[in-house]
């Protein structure tokens, strides 16, 4: 279980989210203790999140890249 904030309200989730922003995209990066390292939601499906920032949060890319 992870606790995240959705529109300012904390919720606990097992990966399933309420149908809010259903036409949006999101990326979440959690550590092994289910702490959120990175979270981003873009307002519409036509846009993509910044995947490079998500990879940097995982330590897979240099911070200056």
HTML snippet that shows the backbone in 3Dmol.js (N, CA, C, O; Angstrom):
<script src="https://3Dmol.org/build/3Dmol-min.js"></script>
<div id="view" style="width:600px;height:400px;position:relative"></div>
<script>
const pdb = `
ATOM      1  N   UNK A   1       0.833  -1.175   0.000  1.00  0.00           N
ATOM      2  CA  UNK A   1       0.000   0.000   0.000  1.00  0.00           C
ATOM      3  C   UNK A   1       0.880   1.242   0.000  1.00  0.00           C
ATOM      4  O   UNK A   1       1.933   1.278   0.637  1.00  0.00           O
ATOM      5  N   UNK A   2       0.438   2.234  -0.710  1.00  0.00           N
ATOM      6  CA  UNK A   2       1.120   3.527  -0.744  1.00  0.00           C
ATOM      7  C   UNK A   2       0.110   4.604  -0.412  1.00  0.00           C
ATOM      8  O   UNK A   2      -1.077   4.471  -0.711  1.00  0.00           O
ATOM      9  N   UNK A   3       0.584   5.666   0.205  1.00  0.00           N
ATOM     10  CA  UNK A   3      -0.289   6.806   0.449  1.00  0.00           C
ATOM     11  C   UNK A   3       0.151   7.930  -0.458  1.00  0.00           C
ATOM     12  O   UNK A   3       1.314   8.334  -0.438  1.00  0.00           O
ATOM     13  N   UNK A   4      -0.766   8.435  -1.248  1.00  0.00           N
ATOM     14  CA  UNK A   4      -0.467   9.531  -2.162  1.00  0.00           C
ATOM     15  C   UNK A   4      -1.514  10.621  -1.964  1.00  0.00           C
ATOM     16  O   UNK A   4      -2.527  10.420  -1.293  1.00  0.00           O
ATOM     17  N   UNK A   5      -1.252  11.752  -2.549  1.00  0.00           N
ATOM     18  CA  UNK A   5      -2.202  12.858  -2.492  1.00  0.00           C
ATOM     19  C   UNK A   5      -2.854  12.989  -3.859  1.00  0.00           C
ATOM     20  O   UNK A   5      -2.162  13.069  -4.874  1.00  0.00           O
ATOM     21  N   UNK A   6      -4.152  13.012  -3.889  1.00  0.00           N
ATOM     22  CA  UNK A   6      -4.903  13.177  -5.125  1.00  0.00           C
ATOM     23  C   UNK A   6      -5.774  14.406  -4.973  1.00  0.00           C
ATOM     24  O   UNK A   6      -6.710  14.422  -4.174  1.00  0.00           O
ATOM     25  N   UNK A   7      -5.463  15.428  -5.737  1.00  0.00           N
ATOM     26  CA  UNK A   7      -6.172  16.702  -5.672  1.00  0.00           C
ATOM     27  C   UNK A   7      -6.202  17.237  -4.239  1.00  0.00           C
ATOM     28  O   UNK A   7      -7.225  17.739  -3.774  1.00  0.00           O
ATOM     29  N   UNK A   8      -5.066  17.122  -3.549  1.00  0.00           N
ATOM     30  CA  UNK A   8      -4.928  17.670  -2.211  1.00  0.00           C
ATOM     31  C   UNK A   8      -5.436  16.790  -1.088  1.00  0.00           C
ATOM     32  O   UNK A   8      -5.277  17.149   0.079  1.00  0.00           O
ATOM     33  N   UNK A   9      -6.041  15.652  -1.392  1.00  0.00           N
ATOM     34  CA  UNK A   9      -6.551  14.755  -0.357  1.00  0.00           C
ATOM     35  C   UNK A   9      -5.720  13.482  -0.319  1.00  0.00           C
ATOM     36  O   UNK A   9      -5.557  12.825  -1.347  1.00  0.00           O
ATOM     37  N   UNK A  10      -5.187  13.120   0.853  1.00  0.00           N
ATOM     38  CA  UNK A  10      -4.394  11.896   0.922  1.00  0.00           C
ATOM     39  C   UNK A  10      -5.281  10.660   0.757  1.00  0.00           C
ATOM     40  O   UNK A  10      -6.373  10.588   1.320  1.00  0.00           O
ATOM     41  N   UNK A  11      -4.803   9.703  -0.012  1.00  0.00           N
ATOM     42  CA  UNK A  11      -5.507   8.428  -0.163  1.00  0.00           C
ATOM     43  C   UNK A  11      -4.483   7.305  -0.095  1.00  0.00           C
ATOM     44  O   UNK A  11      -3.321   7.492  -0.455  1.00  0.00           O
ATOM     45  N   UNK A  12      -4.915   6.149   0.362  1.00  0.00           N
ATOM     46  CA  UNK A  12      -4.075   4.954   0.343  1.00  0.00           C
ATOM     47  C   UNK A  12      -4.521   4.128  -0.853  1.00  0.00           C
ATOM     48  O   UNK A  12      -5.715   3.985  -1.117  1.00  0.00           O
ATOM     49  N   UNK A  13      -3.543   3.587  -1.571  1.00  0.00           N
ATOM     50  CA  UNK A  13      -3.887   2.872  -2.785  1.00  0.00           C
ATOM     51  C   UNK A  13      -2.990   1.656  -2.968  1.00  0.00           C
ATOM     52  O   UNK A  13      -1.852   1.627  -2.499  1.00  0.00           O
ATOM     53  N   UNK A  14      -3.517   0.663  -3.651  1.00  0.00           N
ATOM     54  CA  UNK A  14      -2.723  -0.492  -4.058  1.00  0.00           C
ATOM     55  C   UNK A  14      -2.400  -0.393  -5.543  1.00  0.00           C
ATOM     56  O   UNK A  14      -2.062  -1.392  -6.176  1.00  0.00           O
ATOM     57  N   UNK A  15      -2.503   0.801  -6.093  1.00  0.00           N
ATOM     58  CA  UNK A  15      -2.234   1.022  -7.507  1.00  0.00           C
ATOM     59  C   UNK A  15      -3.470   1.404  -8.285  1.00  0.00           C
ATOM     60  O   UNK A  15      -3.368   1.945  -9.385  1.00  0.00           O
ATOM     61  N   UNK A  16      -4.646   1.130  -7.726  1.00  0.00           N
ATOM     62  CA  UNK A  16      -5.888   1.515  -8.387  1.00  0.00           C
ATOM     63  C   UNK A  16      -6.303   2.879  -7.859  1.00  0.00           C
ATOM     64  O   UNK A  16      -6.355   3.096  -6.649  1.00  0.00           O
ATOM     65  N   UNK A  17      -6.594   3.788  -8.766  1.00  0.00           N
ATOM     66  CA  UNK A  17      -6.984   5.136  -8.387  1.00  0.00           C
ATOM     67  C   UNK A  17      -8.424   5.407  -8.774  1.00  0.00           C
ATOM     68  O   UNK A  17      -8.935   4.810  -9.721  1.00  0.00           O
ATOM     69  N   UNK A  18      -9.087   6.304  -8.048  1.00  0.00           N
ATOM     70  CA  UNK A  18     -10.450   6.671  -8.436  1.00  0.00           C
ATOM     71  C   UNK A  18     -10.464   7.272  -9.841  1.00  0.00           C
ATOM     72  O   UNK A  18      -9.436   7.752 -10.318  1.00  0.00           O
ATOM     73  N   UNK A  19     -11.589   7.249 -10.488  1.00  0.00           N
ATOM     74  CA  UNK A  19     -11.710   7.747 -11.864  1.00  0.00           C
ATOM     75  C   UNK A  19     -11.753   9.271 -11.880  1.00  0.00           C
ATOM     76  O   UNK A  19     -12.739   9.870 -12.309  1.00  0.00           O
ATOM     77  N   UNK A  20     -10.690   9.882 -11.415  1.00  0.00           N
ATOM     78  CA  UNK A  20     -10.541  11.331 -11.433  1.00  0.00           C
ATOM     79  C   UNK A  20      -9.444  11.633 -12.431  1.00  0.00           C
ATOM     80  O   UNK A  20      -8.384  11.009 -12.390  1.00  0.00           O
ATOM     81  N   UNK A  21      -9.673  12.564 -13.315  1.00  0.00           N
ATOM     82  CA  UNK A  21      -8.657  12.867 -14.316  1.00  0.00           C
ATOM     83  C   UNK A  21      -8.428  11.702 -15.254  1.00  0.00           C
ATOM     84  O   UNK A  21      -7.292  11.408 -15.624  1.00  0.00           O
ATOM     85  N   UNK A  22      -9.502  11.041 -15.637  1.00  0.00           N
ATOM     86  CA  UNK A  22      -9.391   9.817 -16.428  1.00  0.00           C
ATOM     87  C   UNK A  22      -8.777  10.066 -17.806  1.00  0.00           C
ATOM     88  O   UNK A  22      -8.289   9.133 -18.444  1.00  0.00           O
ATOM     89  N   UNK A  23      -8.796  11.300 -18.262  1.00  0.00           N
ATOM     90  CA  UNK A  23      -8.172  11.600 -19.551  1.00  0.00           C
ATOM     91  C   UNK A  23      -6.780  12.196 -19.360  1.00  0.00           C
ATOM     92  O   UNK A  23      -6.250  12.834 -20.270  1.00  0.00           O
ATOM     93  N   UNK A  24      -6.194  11.997 -18.202  1.00  0.00           N
ATOM     94  CA  UNK A  24      -4.858  12.497 -17.909  1.00  0.00           C
ATOM     95  C   UNK A  24      -3.875  11.332 -17.887  1.00  0.00           C
ATOM     96  O   UNK A  24      -4.271  10.167 -17.863  1.00  0.00           O
ATOM     97  N   UNK A  25      -2.589  11.668 -17.895  1.00  0.00           N
ATOM     98  CA  UNK A  25      -1.546  10.664 -17.719  1.00  0.00           C
ATOM     99  C   UNK A  25      -0.809  10.977 -16.432  1.00  0.00           C
ATOM    100  O   UNK A  25      -0.737  12.130 -16.007  1.00  0.00           O
ATOM    101  N   UNK A  26      -0.266   9.946 -15.820  1.00  0.00           N
ATOM    102  CA  UNK A  26       0.498  10.149 -14.595  1.00  0.00           C
ATOM    103  C   UNK A  26       1.635   9.146 -14.521  1.00  0.00           C
ATOM    104  O   UNK A  26       1.579   8.065 -15.107  1.00  0.00           O
ATOM    105  N   UNK A  27       2.665   9.533 -13.789  1.00  0.00           N
ATOM    106  CA  UNK A  27       3.769   8.623 -13.498  1.00  0.00           C
ATOM    107  C   UNK A  27       4.092   8.762 -12.015  1.00  0.00           C
ATOM    108  O   UNK A  27       4.206   9.871 -11.493  1.00  0.00           O
ATOM    109  N   UNK A  28       4.237   7.631 -11.349  1.00  0.00           N
ATOM    110  CA  UNK A  28       4.592   7.587  -9.936  1.00  0.00           C
ATOM    111  C   UNK A  28       5.842   6.730  -9.795  1.00  0.00           C
ATOM    112  O   UNK A  28       5.947   5.667 -10.407  1.00  0.00           O
ATOM    113  N   UNK A  29       6.784   7.192  -8.991  1.00  0.00           N
ATOM    114  CA  UNK A  29       7.980   6.418  -8.681  1.00  0.00           C
ATOM    115  C   UNK A  29       7.992   6.228  -7.174  1.00  0.00           C
ATOM    116  O   UNK A  29       8.026   7.198  -6.417  1.00  0.00           O
ATOM    117  N   UNK A  30       7.966   4.975  -6.743  1.00  0.00           N
ATOM    118  CA  UNK A  30       7.972   4.637  -5.322  1.00  0.00           C
ATOM    119  C   UNK A  30       9.265   3.919  -4.976  1.00  0.00           C
ATOM    120  O   UNK A  30       9.838   3.222  -5.814  1.00  0.00           O
ATOM    121  N   UNK A  31       9.730   4.090  -3.730  1.00  0.00           N
ATOM    122  CA  UNK A  31      10.887   3.319  -3.300  1.00  0.00           C
ATOM    123  C   UNK A  31      10.416   1.992  -2.705  1.00  0.00           C
ATOM    124  O   UNK A  31       9.224   1.683  -2.709  1.00  0.00           O
ATOM    125  N   UNK A  32      11.363   1.221  -2.198  1.00  0.00           N
ATOM    126  CA  UNK A  32      11.015  -0.112  -1.684  1.00  0.00           C
ATOM    127  C   UNK A  32      10.128  -0.061  -0.441  1.00  0.00           C
ATOM    128  O   UNK A  32       9.527  -1.067  -0.065  1.00  0.00           O
ATOM    129  N   UNK A  33      10.044   1.111   0.200  1.00  0.00           N
ATOM    130  CA  UNK A  33       9.160   1.282   1.352  1.00  0.00           C
ATOM    131  C   UNK A  33       7.865   1.990   0.976  1.00  0.00           C
ATOM    132  O   UNK A  33       7.137   2.463   1.848  1.00  0.00           O
ATOM    133  N   UNK A  34       7.578   2.062  -0.319  1.00  0.00           N
ATOM    134  CA  UNK A  34       6.378   2.696  -0.863  1.00  0.00           C
ATOM    135  C   UNK A  34       6.301   4.194  -0.587  1.00  0.00           C
ATOM    136  O   UNK A  34       5.212   4.766  -0.536  1.00  0.00           O
ATOM    137  N   UNK A  35       7.459   4.827  -0.407  1.00  0.00           N
ATOM    138  CA  UNK A  35       7.483   6.281  -0.307  1.00  0.00           C
ATOM    139  C   UNK A  35       7.548   6.850  -1.716  1.00  0.00           C
ATOM    140  O   UNK A  35       8.259   6.329  -2.575  1.00  0.00           O
ATOM    141  N   UNK A  36       6.814   7.905  -1.940  1.00  0.00           N
ATOM    142  CA  UNK A  36       6.770   8.524  -3.263  1.00  0.00           C
ATOM    143  C   UNK A  36       8.051   9.327  -3.475  1.00  0.00           C
ATOM    144  O   UNK A  36       8.336  10.270  -2.736  1.00  0.00           O
ATOM    145  N   UNK A  37       8.820   8.939  -4.497  1.00  0.00           N
ATOM    146  CA  UNK A  37      10.030   9.657  -4.865  1.00  0.00           C
ATOM    147  C   UNK A  37       9.743  10.717  -5.928  1.00  0.00           C
ATOM    148  O   UNK A  37      10.402  11.755  -5.990  1.00  0.00           O
ATOM    149  N   UNK A  38       8.758  10.433  -6.749  1.00  0.00           N
ATOM    150  CA  UNK A  38       8.398  11.355  -7.831  1.00  0.00           C
ATOM    151  C   UNK A  38       6.943  11.099  -8.208  1.00  0.00           C
ATOM    152  O   UNK A  38       6.509   9.951  -8.294  1.00  0.00           O
ATOM    153  N   UNK A  39       6.203  12.163  -8.429  1.00  0.00           N
ATOM    154  CA  UNK A  39       4.817  12.051  -8.889  1.00  0.00           C
ATOM    155  C   UNK A  39       4.545  13.205  -9.839  1.00  0.00           C
ATOM    156  O   UNK A  39       4.872  14.358  -9.558  1.00  0.00           O
ATOM    157  N   UNK A  40       3.947  12.872 -10.955  1.00  0.00           N
ATOM    158  CA  UNK A  40       3.573  13.912 -11.912  1.00  0.00           C
ATOM    159  C   UNK A  40       2.297  13.488 -12.623  1.00  0.00           C
ATOM    160  O   UNK A  40       2.149  12.334 -13.024  1.00  0.00           O
ATOM    161  N   UNK A  41       1.390  14.426 -12.771  1.00  0.00           N
ATOM    162  CA  UNK A  41       0.171  14.199 -13.544  1.00  0.00           C
ATOM    163  C   UNK A  41       0.055  15.338 -14.528  1.00  0.00           C
ATOM    164  O   UNK A  41       0.147  16.509 -14.160  1.00  0.00           O
ATOM    165  N   UNK A  42      -0.150  14.984 -15.786  1.00  0.00           N
ATOM    166  CA  UNK A  42      -0.368  16.002 -16.813  1.00  0.00           C
ATOM    167  C   UNK A  42      -1.864  16.073 -17.082  1.00  0.00           C
ATOM    168  O   UNK A  42      -2.558  15.062 -16.980  1.00  0.00           O
ATOM    169  N   UNK A  43      -2.369  17.252 -17.423  1.00  0.00           N
ATOM    170  CA  UNK A  43      -3.820  17.464 -17.454  1.00  0.00           C
ATOM    171  C   UNK A  43      -4.574  16.775 -18.584  1.00  0.00           C
ATOM    172  O   UNK A  43      -5.796  16.648 -18.509  1.00  0.00           O
ATOM    173  N   UNK A  44      -3.890  16.331 -19.617  1.00  0.00           N
ATOM    174  CA  UNK A  44      -4.621  15.685 -20.706  1.00  0.00           C
ATOM    175  C   UNK A  44      -3.801  14.549 -21.302  1.00  0.00           C
ATOM    176  O   UNK A  44      -2.571  14.555 -21.239  1.00  0.00           O
ATOM    177  N   UNK A  45      -4.475  13.602 -21.866  1.00  0.00           N
ATOM    178  CA  UNK A  45      -3.853  12.391 -22.390  1.00  0.00           C
ATOM    179  C   UNK A  45      -2.898  12.685 -23.546  1.00  0.00           C
ATOM    180  O   UNK A  45      -1.984  11.902 -23.803  1.00  0.00           O
ATOM    181  N   UNK A  46      -3.095  13.788 -24.235  1.00  0.00           N
ATOM    182  CA  UNK A  46      -2.237  14.131 -25.375  1.00  0.00           C
ATOM    183  C   UNK A  46      -0.831  14.531 -24.937  1.00  0.00           C
ATOM    184  O   UNK A  46       0.103  14.466 -25.737  1.00  0.00           O
ATOM    185  N   UNK A  47      -0.669  14.939 -23.696  1.00  0.00           N
ATOM    186  CA  UNK A  47       0.661  15.292 -23.163  1.00  0.00           C
ATOM    187  C   UNK A  47       1.236  14.108 -22.421  1.00  0.00           C
ATOM    188  O   UNK A  47       0.492  13.288 -21.882  1.00  0.00           O
ATOM    189  N   UNK A  48       2.554  14.010 -22.388  1.00  0.00           N
ATOM    190  CA  UNK A  48       3.196  12.940 -21.637  1.00  0.00           C
ATOM    191  C   UNK A  48       3.947  13.522 -20.454  1.00  0.00           C
ATOM    192  O   UNK A  48       4.449  14.644 -20.526  1.00  0.00           O
ATOM    193  N   UNK A  49       4.029  12.766 -19.362  1.00  0.00           N
ATOM    194  CA  UNK A  49       4.823  13.225 -18.224  1.00  0.00           C
ATOM    195  C   UNK A  49       6.303  13.302 -18.609  1.00  0.00           C
ATOM    196  O   UNK A  49       6.714  12.776 -19.643  1.00  0.00           O
ATOM    197  N   UNK A  50       7.079  13.951 -17.780  1.00  0.00           N
ATOM    198  CA  UNK A  50       8.519  14.053 -17.986  1.00  0.00           C
ATOM    199  C   UNK A  50       9.161  12.762 -17.489  1.00  0.00           C
ATOM    200  O   UNK A  50       9.519  12.644 -16.317  1.00  0.00           O
ATOM    201  N   UNK A  51       9.303  11.795 -18.397  1.00  0.00           N
ATOM    202  CA  UNK A  51       9.846  10.490 -18.023  1.00  0.00           C
ATOM    203  C   UNK A  51      11.298  10.582 -17.585  1.00  0.00           C
ATOM    204  O   UNK A  51      11.739   9.780 -16.761  1.00  0.00           O
ATOM    205  N   UNK A  52      12.054  11.540 -18.115  1.00  0.00           N
ATOM    206  CA  UNK A  52      13.445  11.708 -17.692  1.00  0.00           C
ATOM    207  C   UNK A  52      13.522  12.056 -16.207  1.00  0.00           C
ATOM    208  O   UNK A  52      14.400  11.560 -15.501  1.00  0.00           O
ATOM    209  N   UNK A  53      12.617  12.896 -15.732  1.00  0.00           N
ATOM    210  CA  UNK A  53      12.598  13.225 -14.296  1.00  0.00           C
ATOM    211  C   UNK A  53      12.268  11.990 -13.462  1.00  0.00           C
ATOM    212  O   UNK A  53      12.817  11.815 -12.375  1.00  0.00           O
ATOM    213  N   UNK A  54      11.383  11.140 -13.956  1.00  0.00           N
ATOM    214  CA  UNK A  54      11.057   9.908 -13.238  1.00  0.00           C
ATOM    215  C   UNK A  54      12.281   8.990 -13.178  1.00  0.00           C
ATOM    216  O   UNK A  54      12.566   8.393 -12.140  1.00  0.00           O
ATOM    217  N   UNK A  55      12.995   8.883 -14.289  1.00  0.00           N
ATOM    218  CA  UNK A  55      14.206   8.049 -14.306  1.00  0.00           C
ATOM    219  C   UNK A  55      15.286   8.622 -13.394  1.00  0.00           C
ATOM    220  O   UNK A  55      16.017   7.867 -12.753  1.00  0.00           O
ATOM    221  N   UNK A  56      15.392   9.926 -13.328  1.00  0.00           N
ATOM    222  CA  UNK A  56      16.351  10.557 -12.424  1.00  0.00           C
ATOM    223  C   UNK A  56      15.997  10.256 -10.976  1.00  0.00           C
ATOM    224  O   UNK A  56      16.886  10.046 -10.150  1.00  0.00           O
ATOM    225  N   UNK A  57      14.706  10.233 -10.663  1.00  0.00           N
ATOM    226  CA  UNK A  57      14.265   9.908  -9.302  1.00  0.00           C
ATOM    227  C   UNK A  57      14.672   8.480  -8.922  1.00  0.00           C
ATOM    228  O   UNK A  57      14.933   8.186  -7.755  1.00  0.00           O
ATOM    229  N   UNK A  58      14.721   7.606  -9.921  1.00  0.00           N
ATOM    230  CA  UNK A  58      15.166   6.231  -9.694  1.00  0.00           C
ATOM    231  C   UNK A  58      16.681   6.110  -9.622  1.00  0.00           C
ATOM    232  O   UNK A  58      17.218   5.080  -9.215  1.00  0.00           O
ATOM    233  N   UNK A  59      17.363   7.183 -10.024  1.00  0.00           N
ATOM    234  CA  UNK A  59      18.824   7.134 -10.063  1.00  0.00           C
ATOM    235  C   UNK A  59      19.348   6.505 -11.331  1.00  0.00           C
ATOM    236  O   UNK A  59      20.518   6.127 -11.389  1.00  0.00           O
ATOM    237  N   UNK A  60      18.516   6.381 -12.350  1.00  0.00           N
ATOM    238  CA  UNK A  60      18.925   5.757 -13.608  1.00  0.00           C
ATOM    239  C   UNK A  60      19.555   6.746 -14.576  1.00  0.00           C
ATOM    240  O   UNK A  60      20.125   6.351 -15.594  1.00  0.00           O
ATOM    241  N   UNK A  61      19.450   8.033 -14.258  1.00  0.00           N
ATOM    242  CA  UNK A  61      20.044   9.060 -15.114  1.00  0.00           C
ATOM    243  C   UNK A  61      20.789  10.034 -14.220  1.00  0.00           C
ATOM    244  O   UNK A  61      20.433  10.220 -13.056  1.00  0.00           O
ATOM    245  N   UNK A  62      21.814  10.648 -14.763  1.00  0.00           N
ATOM    246  CA  UNK A  62      22.546  11.679 -14.031  1.00  0.00           C
ATOM    247  C   UNK A  62      21.625  12.874 -13.810  1.00  0.00           C
ATOM    248  O   UNK A  62      20.809  13.193 -14.675  1.00  0.00           O
ATOM    249  N   UNK A  63      21.742  13.522 -12.691  1.00  0.00           N
ATOM    250  CA  UNK A  63      20.895  14.672 -12.377  1.00  0.00           C
ATOM    251  C   UNK A  63      21.083  15.807 -13.353  1.00  0.00           C
ATOM    252  O   UNK A  63      20.142  16.564 -13.591  1.00  0.00           O
ATOM    253  N   UNK A  64      22.267  15.956 -13.933  1.00  0.00           N
ATOM    254  CA  UNK A  64      22.518  17.040 -14.879  1.00  0.00           C
ATOM    255  C   UNK A  64      22.152  16.712 -16.301  1.00  0.00           C
ATOM    256  O   UNK A  64      22.314  17.564 -17.175  1.00  0.00           O
ATOM    257  N   UNK A  65      21.667  15.521 -16.578  1.00  0.00           N
ATOM    258  CA  UNK A  65      21.328  15.104 -17.961  1.00  0.00           C
ATOM    259  C   UNK A  65      20.078  15.767 -18.447  1.00  0.00           C
ATOM    260  O   UNK A  65      19.654  15.532 -19.579  1.00  0.00           O
TER     261      UNK A  65
END
`;
const viewer = $3Dmol.createViewer("view");
viewer.addModel(pdb, "pdb");
viewer.setStyle({}, {cartoon: {color: "spectrum"}});
viewer.zoomTo();
viewer.render();
</script>
